[in-house]
Amino acid sequence: MFWTRLLSGAVLLVIAFASFWAGAPLLPVVLYVVSLIGFLELTKALGVRKEGGKGIGVQELVGVAAVTLYYGLLLLRDVGVLEGERLFYILPCLVFLFLGELLVYVLTFPRYQVESVMASVFAFFYAPVMLSFIDHTRMHRDGILLVWLILISAWGCDTCAYCVGKLIGKRKVFPVLSPKKTLAGCIGGVAGAALIGVIYVVCLGVRGPKELGLIGLICALGGVAGMVGDLAASAIKRNRNIKDYGKLIPGHGGIMDRFDSVIVTAPLTYFMIVFLLGS
């Protein structure tokens, strides 16, 4: 299991490196595929798909269309075909999704419950929209370098928390939701993410104490956000009595199992970069 997880993680890093380095059009296309799978994993977990259903339902197809529309607009914006504020594209896609889900709900009544309409909108915002902030970050000034802060915050914190927790972790902080998480591990994860972030930008040539402090703060808060994302995804699984969201990534589970922390870290990191670094 360890070597399977390690190999899968290495493959993910290679894909991330290639996508982050290339930017558009590769990055939005990769994020589209990841987001689409994450969306379908969530809709299945949340019960939008009928229990035992093998195919994708009409409500999910509306969501697939919304995800495709959203990333299509981002791709066109990235390559210069469209202009304007990138974050604006979220709103029309959300409206399209909501109206589409309402139309299906009305026309097929009483086949679907109103909860499935809300679940579809929630799944769209949770995975595709939140993950798209990786692309927003990459397309900002210095984004080719700063986009890595997202993975440093999320996966760096996760790795450091695991190591510190194994070594000195005793006090459990979420015994019901995540029995393996310890207070020492959480603190070590946040501190480790901040340290890795500082080392990363030092290697890039950044030396100013203010800039280093801001990068450390961004990675530390990003690490906290990543832990919240991890716990939230775990809470959903426990509510729905499932072990993993999927089996796509050997040793890790589904997209939502591996990217649960990145999903929450990405938008927070983007806004901190914009407001703190002015990039």
Rosetta blueprint (number, residue, H / E / L):
1 M L
2 F H
3 W H
4 T H
5 R H
6 L H
7 L H
8 S H
9 G H
10 A H
11 V H
12 L H
13 L H
14 V H
15 I H
16 A H
17 F H
18 A H
19 S H
20 F H
21 W H
22 A H
23 G L
24 A L
25 P L
26 L H
27 L H
28 P H
29 V H
30 V H
31 L H
32 Y H
33 V H
34 V H
35 S H
36 L H
37 I H
38 G H
39 F H
40 L H
41 E H
42 L H
43 T H
44 K H
45 A H
46 L L
47 G L
48 V L
49 R L
50 K L
51 E L
52 G L
53 G L
54 K L
55 G L
56 I L
57 G L
58 V H
59 Q H
60 E H
61 L H
62 V H
63 G H
64 V H
65 A H
66 A H
67 V H
68 T H
69 L H
70 Y H
71 Y H
72 G H
73 L H
74 L H
75 L H
76 L H
77 R H
78 D H
79 V L
80 G L
81 V L
82 L L
83 E L
84 G L
85 E L
86 R H
87 L H
88 F H
89 Y H
90 I H
91 L H
92 P H
93 C H
94 L H
95 V H
96 F H
97 L H
98 F H
99 L H
100 G H
101 E H
102 L H
103 L H
104 V H
105 Y H
106 V H
107 L H
108 T L
109 F L
110 P L
111 R L
112 Y L
113 Q L
114 V H
115 E H
116 S H
117 V H
118 M H
119 A H
120 S H
121 V H
122 F H
123 A H
124 F H
125 F H
126 Y H
127 A H
128 P H
129 V H
130 M H
131 L H
132 S H
133 F H
134 I H
135 D H
136 H H
137 T H
138 R H
139 M L
140 H L
141 R L
142 D L
143 G H
144 I H
145 L H
146 L H
147 V L
148 W H
149 L H
150 I H
151 L H
152 I H
153 S H
154 A H
155 W H
156 G H
157 C H
158 D H
159 T H
160 C H
161 A H
162 Y H
163 C H
164 V H
165 G H
166 K H
167 L H
168 I H
169 G L
170 K L
171 R L
172 K E
173 V L
174 F L
175 P L
176 V L
177 L L
178 S L
179 P L
180 K L
181 K L
182 T E
183 L H
184 A H
185 G H
186 C H
187 I H
188 G H
189 G H
190 V H
191 A H
192 G H
193 A H
194 A H
195 L H
196 I H
197 G H
198 V H
199 I H
200 Y H
201 V H
202 V H
203 C H
204 L L
205 G L
206 V L
207 R L
208 G L
209 P H
210 K H
211 E H
212 L H
213 G H
214 L H
215 I H
216 G H
217 L H
218 I H
219 C H
220 A H
221 L H
222 G H
223 G H
224 V H
225 A H
226 G H
227 M H
228 V H
229 G H
230 D H
231 L H
232 A H
233 A H
234 S H
235 A H
236 I H
237 K H
238 R H
239 N H
240 R H
241 N L
242 I L
243 K L
244 D L
245 Y L
246 G L
247 K L
248 L L
249 I E
250 P L
251 G L
252 H L
253 G E
254 G L
255 I H
256 M H
257 D H
258 R H
259 F L
260 D H
261 S H
262 V H
263 I H
264 V H
265 T H
266 A H
267 P H
268 L H
269 T H
270 Y H
271 F H
272 M H
273 I H
274 V H
275 F H
276 L H
277 L H
278 G L
279 S L
